[in-house]
């Protein structure tokens, strides 16, 4: 009788499971060394699924998590793996799904770190993902499909970090990459959007985003969730797929030791309902720029000489050769040594006015190369050809921001007959959004990234760009008031006879050409 009862119990346990569904990786697929697993289990057991895990070889349980779903990254060496995704329920049942993969370092793949598969989220959903391709020219773009055929977001480059606003409901989203060779790869992510109070949130009190920290970095954060069972755990990713620290509960306070460099870290929470939320934190360990860039930084540039103002008139917006700062078409002025408002006691006030509506005031400074204002003409061409990275770091203050059509911050490099213009425009009356400059097309490209600086307060802006090794412009990131938006947008240069490194600051007039002032302080420009 005991044997029959045991056999009956085992048969019941086997029947209890409905199954394990694995949406990534695909069975018999070629994958990169960093492999994303996305799976879900269902069961008829009244007590539900206990746990789900991944065996990368017989008896080698590489990953397990409580609950009925998993979304994780495993780093595997090249080779063939007969992996098994296995689930256990609270009635003693077990269900397995075999997945064979061929790990090749050059395979195309999309890794999604947020949101978690099958997560319950709020109407504002943050998507964070990276991609890899075997194409020699790399990944061209990434995008998010919120339903079949509906491409809700697309960005150039091999990573994305954006927030989409979705109506309540269930979404079978897909994050996809396209490479420059015509190839593509994708990862499905199912989410349940249940309203503005659903999902969770992560609050990071240390370190501050876009701050410079010592190699021993203290992370302090807490998390909340609408899941009745609460937050399960919190963790810190120091790079995509690199979970450097994890702790149970809704708080973390730990110290990580990191090498010098710039880190796009992510603090993440997981709740007991399968939900997750993230908070990106960009930090520079050791220095905002590499240690070998001593002398390659201009501090408090707003106090220095070399600034020249110009008027730009519609509709062409070329520099007006006959305009003067006193107007009447466009009026502009730069007043240094302003003590209030100021962070250093020595701010610069930038004024615009005039009678020609929608006209602009541009200030330009030649830093290195031709007509250098800083004593660096680079006659032997030993500096500029070796410079690839730039950071524009400035604080600005306004009392009437809505009078501004837009504020513009540009980084320019002219080298080897090519013109690289990294233009960044914060549209204010024009729609509160960041635009970036299309060099060959000579037009602005909307990024979809909000730009909402504060009135009667200091705003901190940090822009990071790069001239790639194959001579393309890379728009890397924009950080406004500690909120970092990753662009990873590529553009091509245009021909030029100029030689040098310059920066611009510009104020645009609105439909009334309403006069307004902006105060600049702590303007630092780094190049390496």
Backbone torsions as a table, in degrees:
resi	resn	phi	psi	omega
1	UNK	NA	-40.3	179.6
2	UNK	-63.8	-39.1	-179.8
3	UNK	-65.9	-41.4	177.9
4	UNK	-63.8	-40.4	179.6
5	UNK	-63.7	-40.3	178.9
6	UNK	-64.8	-43.9	178.5
7	UNK	-62.1	-38.9	178.4
8	UNK	-64.5	-41.0	-179.7
9	UNK	-65.2	-42.4	178.8
10	UNK	-65.5	-39.5	178.7
11	UNK	-65.4	-39.0	178.8
12	UNK	-65.8	-41.9	179.6
13	UNK	-61.8	-41.4	179.9
14	UNK	-64.0	-36.8	-179.3
15	UNK	-76.5	-19.5	-174.5
16	UNK	-63.2	-33.6	-176.5
17	UNK	-78.0	135.0	171.3
18	UNK	-85.8	-30.3	175.9
19	UNK	144.4	173.3	176.2
20	UNK	-116.0	127.7	178.9
21	UNK	-111.3	123.5	179.9
22	UNK	-112.9	117.4	179.9
23	UNK	-97.1	-17.0	174.8
24	UNK	-156.3	137.8	-2.4
25	UNK	-78.2	166.1	177.7
26	UNK	-76.4	140.5	179.2
27	UNK	-58.2	137.4	179.7
28	UNK	63.0	31.2	-179.4
29	UNK	-101.5	156.8	171.6
30	UNK	-87.8	129.9	-176.9
31	UNK	-132.3	162.4	175.8
32	UNK	-79.6	177.3	-178.2
33	UNK	-64.2	-30.8	175.1
34	UNK	-94.1	110.3	-171.0
35	UNK	-109.0	125.1	177.9
36	UNK	-93.8	126.7	175.1
37	UNK	-108.0	128.8	176.3
38	UNK	-130.1	120.7	-175.3
39	UNK	-151.4	159.9	179.5
40	UNK	-146.7	142.8	178.7
41	UNK	-122.3	144.8	174.5
42	UNK	-127.1	154.0	-177.7
43	UNK	-149.8	153.8	174.7
44	UNK	-85.9	-6.5	178.5
45	UNK	-61.8	128.2	-176.6
46	UNK	-63.1	-24.9	-179.2
47	UNK	-87.2	-4.0	174.7
48	UNK	83.9	-177.7	179.6
49	UNK	-80.2	133.9	-179.8
50	UNK	-84.2	-49.1	-175.7
51	UNK	-159.2	165.2	177.7
52	UNK	-143.2	141.0	-175.3
53	UNK	-149.4	177.8	-176.2
54	UNK	-128.5	123.5	170.6
55	UNK	-98.7	122.6	177.1
56	UNK	-90.7	-12.0	175.4
57	UNK	-160.4	164.6	179.8
58	UNK	-53.3	125.2	178.5
59	UNK	68.3	9.7	177.4
60	UNK	-106.3	93.5	-179.6
61	UNK	-85.7	98.7	-173.5
62	UNK	-79.9	-23.6	-176.8
63	UNK	-158.3	140.0	173.3
64	UNK	-147.7	148.4	179.6
65	UNK	-146.1	143.8	175.8
66	UNK	-68.9	147.5	178.9
67	UNK	106.8	-173.2	-171.7
68	UNK	-103.4	3.3	-177.7
69	UNK	-143.5	157.4	175.4
70	UNK	-142.2	150.2	173.8
71	UNK	-151.1	101.1	-173.5
72	UNK	-146.0	166.4	178.1
73	UNK	-114.3	129.6	173.8
74	UNK	-114.2	138.2	175.9
75	UNK	-101.1	117.6	-174.2
76	UNK	-124.6	149.0	174.0
77	UNK	-74.3	162.5	178.7
78	UNK	-61.0	142.6	179.8
79	UNK	149.4	-178.0	178.3
80	UNK	-100.8	130.9	-177.7
81	UNK	-124.9	124.8	172.0
82	UNK	-95.7	76.2	-175.5
83	UNK	-78.4	161.1	177.7
84	UNK	-135.5	125.9	170.8
85	UNK	-94.5	120.6	-172.0
86	UNK	-125.4	142.4	178.5
87	UNK	-126.0	148.3	178.0
88	UNK	-124.8	135.4	175.7
89	UNK	-106.2	174.9	-175.8
90	UNK	-84.2	9.2	174.0
91	UNK	-108.9	7.2	-179.0
92	UNK	92.2	4.1	-178.8
93	UNK	-81.5	151.7	178.5
94	UNK	-135.1	137.2	175.5
95	UNK	-135.5	140.0	-177.3
96	UNK	-125.0	149.1	172.8
97	UNK	-133.1	110.9	179.6
98	UNK	-75.4	136.6	177.7
99	UNK	-134.4	113.7	177.5
100	UNK	-93.9	130.5	179.8
101	UNK	-132.2	152.4	177.2
102	UNK	-115.7	105.0	-174.6
103	UNK	-82.1	117.2	177.7
104	UNK	-131.8	128.2	-176.3
105	UNK	-59.3	-21.4	-176.1
106	UNK	-98.0	2.4	-176.3
107	UNK	-70.5	151.9	178.1
108	UNK	-79.3	142.1	-179.2
109	UNK	-163.2	151.3	175.8
110	UNK	-118.8	125.6	177.6
111	UNK	-110.8	123.6	-178.5
112	UNK	-109.1	116.2	178.8
113	UNK	-94.4	-17.1	175.4
114	UNK	-158.7	141.5	-4.2
115	UNK	-77.9	165.2	175.1
116	UNK	-70.2	149.8	176.3
117	UNK	-62.4	138.2	-179.9
118	UNK	65.2	23.0	-179.9
119	UNK	-78.7	151.5	170.6
120	UNK	-96.5	121.5	-171.8
121	UNK	-130.3	166.1	175.1
122	UNK	-80.7	178.3	-177.3
123	UNK	-68.3	-24.1	173.8
124	UNK	-97.8	110.2	-171.0
125	UNK	-111.1	123.1	177.6
126	UNK	-90.0	126.5	175.8
127	UNK	-108.4	127.3	176.9
128	UNK	-129.9	122.8	-176.4
129	UNK	-154.7	156.6	174.2
130	UNK	-132.7	163.0	-177.7
131	UNK	-139.3	156.2	177.7
132	UNK	-136.7	144.6	-179.4
133	UNK	-141.8	149.3	175.9
134	UNK	-80.0	-7.2	179.1
135	UNK	-62.5	128.2	-178.6
136	UNK	-58.0	-28.0	-179.5
137	UNK	-88.5	-1.6	173.4
138	UNK	85.4	-171.8	-178.8
139	UNK	-79.6	132.1	179.7
140	UNK	-84.1	-47.4	-174.3
141	UNK	-158.7	164.4	174.0
142	UNK	-133.0	153.1	-179.4
143	UNK	-152.4	169.2	-179.1
144	UNK	-126.4	120.5	171.1
145	UNK	-95.9	121.4	178.1
146	UNK	-88.1	-14.2	171.8
147	UNK	-161.1	165.8	-176.3
148	UNK	-54.3	123.0	178.2
149	UNK	81.4	-2.8	-178.2
150	UNK	-105.4	95.8	178.8
151	UNK	-86.1	99.2	-173.5
152	UNK	-83.9	-19.8	-178.5
153	UNK	-155.5	141.8	176.8
154	UNK	-148.5	140.4	179.7
155	UNK	-143.2	145.4	176.9
156	UNK	-76.6	148.6	178.9
157	UNK	106.5	-177.3	-171.7
158	UNK	-102.4	16.5	176.4
159	UNK	-151.2	156.8	175.1
160	UNK	-142.4	149.1	176.2
161	UNK	-153.1	100.9	-174.8
162	UNK	-147.3	166.5	177.8
163	UNK	-118.6	125.2	176.3
164	UNK	-108.5	139.3	175.6
165	UNK	-99.1	118.5	-174.3
166	UNK	-122.5	149.1	174.3
167	UNK	-73.2	156.1	177.0
168	UNK	-56.7	141.9	179.5
169	UNK	149.4	-179.5	178.7
170	UNK	-99.5	133.9	-176.3
171	UNK	-127.4	130.0	170.7
172	UNK	-99.9	77.2	-176.3
173	UNK	-75.5	160.3	177.1
174	UNK	-136.9	126.9	174.0
175	UNK	-99.6	124.3	-171.3
176	UNK	-126.9	148.9	173.1
177	UNK	-120.9	148.2	174.1
178	UNK	-124.7	135.1	179.3
179	UNK	-104.6	174.9	-176.7
180	UNK	-77.7	-1.1	178.7
181	UNK	-105.8	7.4	-179.4
182	UNK	91.0	1.3	179.0
183	UNK	-84.7	170.0	-178.5
184	UNK	-158.2	154.6	173.1
185	UNK	-148.3	158.0	-176.9
186	UNK	-149.8	159.6	174.9
187	UNK	-134.7	125.5	179.3
188	UNK	-81.0	143.1	177.4
189	UNK	-138.1	110.7	178.0
190	UNK	-90.1	133.1	179.7
191	UNK	-136.4	153.6	175.3
192	UNK	-113.9	110.3	178.9
193	UNK	-93.0	116.3	-170.0
194	UNK	-119.7	9.5	176.6
195	UNK	124.9	171.3	-171.9
196	UNK	-67.0	-20.0	-178.6
197	UNK	-100.7	5.0	-179.3
198	UNK	-87.3	170.2	176.4
199	UNK	74.2	-165.0	-176.6
200	UNK	-129.9	-179.6	176.8
201	UNK	-148.7	153.0	-179.9
202	UNK	-121.3	130.3	177.9
203	UNK	-115.6	120.1	-179.2
204	UNK	-107.8	118.9	179.4
205	UNK	-96.6	-18.1	175.5
206	UNK	-157.9	139.6	-3.3
207	UNK	-79.5	164.0	175.6
208	UNK	-73.5	141.0	177.6
209	UNK	-62.9	140.4	-179.3
210	UNK	67.0	24.8	177.7
211	UNK	-97.5	160.1	174.6
212	UNK	-99.9	127.1	-172.7
213	UNK	-129.2	165.2	176.0
214	UNK	-77.9	167.4	-180.0
215	UNK	-60.4	-24.8	173.7
216	UNK	-94.5	102.3	-170.7
217	UNK	-103.1	123.9	176.9
218	UNK	-92.0	126.1	175.1
219	UNK	-106.8	126.7	176.8
220	UNK	-130.1	122.1	-176.7
221	UNK	-153.8	159.6	174.5
222	UNK	-139.6	163.9	-176.7
223	UNK	-141.0	151.7	174.5
224	UNK	-129.1	159.6	179.2
225	UNK	-154.3	153.6	174.7
226	UNK	-84.7	-6.2	177.9
227	UNK	-61.7	124.5	-178.1
228	UNK	-57.8	-28.6	-178.4
229	UNK	-84.1	-6.7	174.5
230	UNK	88.2	-175.3	-179.8
231	UNK	-79.0	132.1	179.8
232	UNK	-84.5	-48.6	-174.9
233	UNK	-158.0	165.6	174.4
234	UNK	-133.9	152.9	-179.6
235	UNK	-152.3	170.1	-179.0
236	UNK	-127.3	121.2	171.6
237	UNK	-97.9	122.3	177.8
238	UNK	-89.3	-12.2	175.0
239	UNK	-160.7	163.0	-179.7
240	UNK	-54.6	121.7	178.6
241	UNK	82.7	-3.0	-178.1
242	UNK	-104.5	94.2	179.2
243	UNK	-85.5	99.0	-173.4
244	UNK	-82.2	-20.6	-177.1
245	UNK	-158.0	141.9	176.7
246	UNK	-148.7	140.9	-179.7
247	UNK	-143.3	145.9	175.7
248	UNK	-72.7	149.3	178.0
249	UNK	102.4	-176.9	-174.2
250	UNK	-104.0	16.3	177.9
251	UNK	-141.1	149.8	171.3
252	UNK	-140.3	147.2	177.4
253	UNK	-153.9	100.2	-174.7
254	UNK	-146.8	167.3	178.1
255	UNK	-119.2	127.2	175.5
256	UNK	-110.8	140.5	175.8
257	UNK	-100.7	118.1	-173.8
258	UNK	-123.5	148.9	175.0
259	UNK	-73.6	163.1	179.7
260	UNK	-63.1	143.7	179.7
261	UNK	146.7	179.5	179.4
262	UNK	-101.1	129.5	-175.9
263	UNK	-120.7	130.4	172.2
264	UNK	-98.8	77.1	-176.3
265	UNK	-79.0	159.6	177.6
266	UNK	-135.8	125.8	173.0
267	UNK	-98.4	126.3	-172.6
268	UNK	-126.5	147.6	172.8
269	UNK	-121.3	147.9	174.8
270	UNK	-124.6	134.5	179.1
271	UNK	-106.2	175.0	-176.0
272	UNK	-78.5	-1.1	178.7
273	UNK	-104.6	7.0	-178.7
274	UNK	90.9	1.7	-180.0
275	UNK	-85.5	166.2	-179.1
276	UNK	-155.9	156.4	174.8
277	UNK	-147.9	155.7	-177.4
278	UNK	-134.6	161.4	172.8
279	UNK	-141.1	115.1	178.8
280	UNK	-77.1	141.4	178.5
281	UNK	-137.0	112.5	179.0
282	UNK	-92.9	126.5	179.6
283	UNK	-132.7	152.3	173.1
284	UNK	-112.0	114.4	-177.7
285	UNK	-88.5	123.9	178.7
286	UNK	91.6	-47.8	-179.2
287	UNK	-167.2	152.9	177.9
288	UNK	-64.9	-24.5	175.4
289	UNK	-131.6	159.6	-177.9
290	UNK	-54.3	154.9	-174.6
291	UNK	-63.7	-26.3	-176.8
292	UNK	-83.5	13.6	-178.7
293	UNK	-101.0	18.7	177.6
294	UNK	-55.2	130.3	-177.4
295	UNK	88.4	-4.0	-179.1
296	UNK	-109.0	41.9	-178.6
297	UNK	-147.9	132.9	175.8
298	UNK	-107.6	118.1	-176.5
299	UNK	-102.8	141.1	179.9
300	UNK	53.2	49.3	-178.9
301	UNK	-61.6	-27.6	-179.9
302	UNK	-63.4	-19.2	178.5
303	UNK	-91.4	-13.2	-173.2
304	UNK	-85.5	168.1	176.7
305	UNK	-83.6	178.5	176.3
306	UNK	100.4	-4.7	-178.9
307	UNK	-80.8	129.1	176.8
308	UNK	-123.3	130.8	-179.2
309	UNK	-98.8	148.2	179.2
310	UNK	-141.6	158.1	172.0
311	UNK	-103.2	139.3	174.3
312	UNK	-118.6	119.8	-174.3
313	UNK	-106.9	143.2	175.1
314	UNK	-71.6	157.5	4.0
315	UNK	-93.0	-9.3	-172.8
316	UNK	-84.3	-36.0	-179.7
317	UNK	65.3	29.7	166.0
318	UNK	-79.1	164.2	177.5
319	UNK	-63.1	129.1	-179.6
320	UNK	-78.2	116.4	-175.2
321	UNK	-74.7	-21.0	-175.5
322	UNK	-106.8	-4.8	-177.2
323	UNK	-75.7	146.2	176.1
324	UNK	-122.9	159.2	-173.7
325	UNK	-62.8	-23.2	-179.9
326	UNK	-81.9	-1.1	179.2
327	UNK	91.0	-164.1	13.3
328	UNK	-85.7	-19.9	-173.7
329	UNK	-58.0	-59.2	177.7
330	UNK	-134.0	134.6	174.7
331	UNK	-108.6	137.5	177.5
332	UNK	-148.2	155.8	179.3
333	UNK	-158.7	146.6	173.2
334	UNK	-123.6	117.9	-177.8
335	UNK	-114.9	115.7	-178.3
336	UNK	-92.7	166.7	175.5
337	UNK	75.5	24.0	-179.8
338	UNK	-77.4	128.7	-176.9
339	UNK	-92.7	-21.6	179.7
340	UNK	-152.0	126.2	-1.3
341	UNK	-75.3	145.8	179.4
342	UNK	-163.6	149.9	174.1
343	UNK	-96.5	-29.7	-177.0
344	UNK	-106.9	-7.2	-172.6
345	UNK	84.6	6.4	-177.8
346	UNK	-150.4	69.2	-179.9
347	UNK	-90.8	172.9	175.5
348	UNK	-122.3	129.3	177.1
349	UNK	-97.6	129.1	-178.6
350	UNK	-112.4	121.2	-174.6
351	UNK	-115.6	144.6	173.9
352	UNK	-138.5	146.2	175.5
353	UNK	-165.2	-150.1	177.6
354	UNK	115.0	-175.8	-175.1
355	UNK	-107.9	-14.0	-179.5
356	UNK	-91.1	112.1	-176.1
357	UNK	-66.1	150.1	-179.5
358	UNK	60.1	21.9	174.2
359	UNK	-90.6	160.0	-170.5
360	UNK	-124.7	156.9	172.4
361	UNK	-116.2	123.7	-177.5
362	UNK	-114.9	132.9	171.9
363	UNK	-115.6	132.1	-175.4
364	UNK	-128.5	145.5	177.7
365	UNK	-137.6	122.4	178.1
366	UNK	-85.7	107.2	-172.7
367	UNK	-89.7	-50.8	-176.7
368	UNK	-129.4	140.8	177.8
369	UNK	95.8	-146.1	-176.5
370	UNK	-53.5	129.2	177.1
371	UNK	58.8	34.5	-179.4
372	UNK	-57.3	130.6	176.8
373	UNK	-88.9	-6.3	-174.4
374	UNK	-113.2	15.6	177.1
375	UNK	74.3	28.4	179.8
376	UNK	-127.2	71.6	-177.6
377	UNK	-72.1	-19.3	177.6
378	UNK	53.9	52.1	-177.4
379	UNK	-61.9	-34.9	-177.4
380	UNK	-90.0	7.2	178.2
381	UNK	54.6	43.1	179.0
382	UNK	-96.7	-11.1	-175.6
383	UNK	-104.0	-63.5	-166.6
384	UNK	-61.6	-42.3	-179.8
385	UNK	-61.7	-21.4	-178.2
386	UNK	-95.6	5.0	-179.4
387	UNK	-98.7	128.9	-178.0
388	UNK	-129.0	-19.0	-174.1
389	UNK	-122.9	143.4	-176.7
390	UNK	-141.1	143.6	174.2
391	UNK	-132.3	124.7	176.7
392	UNK	-107.4	111.9	-173.0
393	UNK	-123.6	117.2	-174.7
394	UNK	-149.5	149.6	170.3
395	UNK	-107.2	138.9	176.6
396	UNK	-137.8	151.8	-173.4
397	UNK	-134.2	143.6	178.3
398	UNK	-147.1	152.5	175.8
399	UNK	-107.8	-13.9	-178.1
400	UNK	-148.3	66.9	-174.6
401	UNK	-60.9	-34.1	-175.8
402	UNK	-67.2	-11.2	174.3
403	UNK	-76.5	-13.1	-179.3
404	UNK	-89.9	131.8	171.5
405	UNK	-71.5	-41.9	179.7
406	UNK	-167.1	157.9	171.1
407	UNK	-119.3	136.7	-173.0
408	UNK	-124.8	138.0	-179.8
409	UNK	-132.5	116.8	-172.5
410	UNK	-124.1	144.5	172.0
411	UNK	-119.8	131.3	-174.9
412	UNK	-131.6	134.6	174.6
413	UNK	-131.3	131.5	179.7
414	UNK	-122.6	111.9	-172.6
415	UNK	-153.9	142.0	176.3
416	UNK	52.8	37.9	177.6
417	UNK	76.1	11.8	-178.4
418	UNK	-123.1	143.0	179.2
419	UNK	-107.2	121.1	178.9
420	UNK	-114.4	111.1	-178.0
421	UNK	-119.2	108.4	176.3
422	UNK	-94.9	87.8	-179.5
423	UNK	-90.0	134.2	178.8
424	UNK	-130.7	124.1	-176.4
425	UNK	-126.2	122.3	174.2
426	UNK	-92.8	101.4	176.6
427	UNK	-73.1	126.8	179.8
428	UNK	-107.4	-79.4	173.0
429	UNK	-62.6	-23.1	179.0
430	UNK	-77.4	2.3	173.7
431	UNK	130.1	8.3	175.2
432	UNK	52.1	57.5	179.7
433	UNK	-150.3	149.1	175.8
434	UNK	-83.3	134.5	169.9
435	UNK	-116.4	154.0	172.8
436	UNK	-126.0	160.1	-168.9
437	UNK	-91.7	128.4	173.2
438	UNK	-88.6	104.6	-174.7
439	UNK	-60.0	-58.6	-177.9
440	UNK	-65.9	-36.1	-177.3
441	UNK	-80.8	-13.2	-179.8
442	UNK	53.3	48.7	179.2
443	UNK	-151.0	163.6	177.8
444	UNK	-86.7	143.5	178.4
445	UNK	-114.6	119.1	176.0
446	UNK	-65.7	137.0	-180.0
447	UNK	-97.7	-18.0	-173.8
448	UNK	81.9	-2.9	-179.2
449	UNK	-86.0	124.2	-179.6
450	UNK	-63.4	147.2	173.4
451	UNK	-130.9	102.9	-175.3
452	UNK	-129.6	70.7	176.4
453	UNK	-65.8	159.7	-174.5
454	UNK	-96.6	141.9	172.5
455	UNK	-79.3	147.6	174.6
456	UNK	56.0	35.6	178.5
457	UNK	-156.6	155.6	176.8
458	UNK	-80.0	131.1	177.3
459	UNK	-108.6	134.7	-178.6
460	UNK	-107.6	121.3	-178.3
461	UNK	-119.6	131.4	174.7
462	UNK	-130.4	124.2	179.5
463	UNK	-117.0	131.9	179.1
464	UNK	-123.6	130.1	-179.2
465	UNK	-139.1	170.0	-178.4
466	UNK	-150.4	142.4	165.3
467	UNK	-94.3	114.5	-172.7
468	UNK	-71.6	167.2	-178.6
469	UNK	-64.7	-23.1	177.0
470	UNK	-99.3	20.6	174.5
471	UNK	61.6	52.5	168.0
472	UNK	-118.9	157.5	175.3
473	UNK	-87.0	129.5	175.3
474	UNK	-116.1	111.7	171.6
475	UNK	-82.9	108.3	-170.0
476	UNK	-88.4	-58.3	-175.4
477	UNK	-158.7	157.1	173.0
478	UNK	-127.1	126.1	176.9
479	UNK	-119.4	117.6	177.7
480	UNK	-121.1	117.5	179.4
481	UNK	53.3	49.7	174.7
482	UNK	70.5	8.4	175.3
483	UNK	-105.3	111.3	-175.3
484	UNK	-96.4	131.4	174.2
485	UNK	-117.2	123.6	-179.4
486	UNK	-89.1	128.1	-178.7
487	UNK	-97.9	-56.3	-175.1
488	UNK	47.8	50.3	-178.3
489	UNK	-107.8	131.9	-177.7
490	UNK	-105.8	142.5	173.7
491	UNK	-136.1	167.9	178.4
492	UNK	-105.3	151.6	178.4
493	UNK	-80.8	175.4	176.7
494	UNK	-126.8	164.0	-178.1
495	UNK	-70.4	152.8	176.8
496	UNK	-160.7	159.3	171.5
497	UNK	-106.5	-0.6	-178.7
498	UNK	-76.2	161.9	174.8
499	UNK	-144.1	114.0	179.2
500	UNK	161.4	178.9	174.4
501	UNK	-124.9	125.8	-178.4
502	UNK	-134.7	162.9	170.2
503	UNK	-130.4	154.8	177.1
504	UNK	-124.6	152.0	164.0
505	UNK	-133.7	136.4	-174.0
506	UNK	-141.5	142.5	172.6
507	UNK	-119.3	130.7	-177.4
508	UNK	-104.0	138.6	177.6
509	UNK	-83.2	154.5	-178.1
510	UNK	-97.3	-166.0	-174.5
511	UNK	-67.3	-15.4	174.9
512	UNK	-105.0	-3.9	-169.8
513	UNK	50.4	46.6	-177.5
514	UNK	-67.9	125.6	-179.2
515	UNK	-67.0	141.9	176.3
516	UNK	-155.6	163.7	-178.3
517	UNK	-123.9	146.5	171.6
518	UNK	-127.6	134.6	177.0
519	UNK	-102.5	131.8	178.1
520	UNK	-110.2	142.4	177.2
521	UNK	-151.6	157.0	177.2
522	UNK	50.5	44.5	177.9
523	UNK	-79.0	111.3	-179.2
524	UNK	-120.4	133.7	177.9
525	UNK	-123.7	123.8	-178.5
526	UNK	-116.7	144.2	178.9
527	UNK	-144.6	140.5	179.3
528	UNK	-160.0	NA	NA
